[in-house]
């Protein structure tokens, strides 16, 4: 599998990585067989995936535990990325949470340690102190590289002003969620930050699983693509259900013309974009992973990329530049 350099670091990540949140089961995901999760991680390694992304906040640490167990005898083959929650970034707390992640992951170092969401003033935690602590942890050999997740341009500037070198920003990006193209992606490219993308299939929408908004489970219908009246939505916006499903139909037609599954086309589109280091694919089972991994070999020609861009342009404009798909503009956590 193709490898790409992660920002300015020496770390080379597979173009597809395994998003490990579903492997821990729990709310929104349902029961998950640990043996199947471990087998999925092993299959990912066999397919050439070397990048595995998790977080302390996924399933209350369960995702880290399962990943640690799966990689215990194959640690030298894998790059482990995890995340600390912004509320846990006071220096002493941050150290304790890093140590807890190391224990759950059964390793003595983390390849990429990321701040999961921006450190808001409401946390009473200092960005400067948090990143100074991360630098100390890096110098102690407990983490190899420092990254952030879900950071906008304003927040990236604040982090970069600390002088602590960061190598990546992890963001939601797919054919239905293109807000980062406005400012964040160009800023990351300008400053040498690798971009790791999540929700490449928009939780099944781009796999063609659902044909109408009413078919989408409430846990997956929380984003601004859906009406504020959906049971678990909190964004308070009208949503863009008509535009979302019209875009899906256009994408489906393009995929049919190419003779490839819609999911493969969607993932290949993300991987084709300049500045993208790694596309996370969340797969709960080996057969899901096997299907998704086929997209790694699909190289879309420029004219197809342009058609896909055009097919989703109306939706991109409707949703606007707010890259937080769970909160409206006024309460967006990404600035």
Secondary structure by P-SEA (a helix, b strand, c coil): cbbbbccccccccccbbbbccccccccccccccaaaaaaaaaaaaaacccbbbbccccccaaaaaaaaaaaccccccbbbbbbbccccccaaaaaaaaaaaaaaaccccccbbbccccccccccccaaaaaaaaaaaaaaccccccccccccaaaaaaaaaacccccbbbbbbccccccccccaaaaaaaabbbbbbcccccccccccccccccccccccccccccccccccccccccccaaaaaaaaaaaaaaaaaacccaaaaaaaaaaacccccbbbbbbccaaaaaaaaccccccccaaaaaaaaaaaaaaaaaacccccccccccccccc
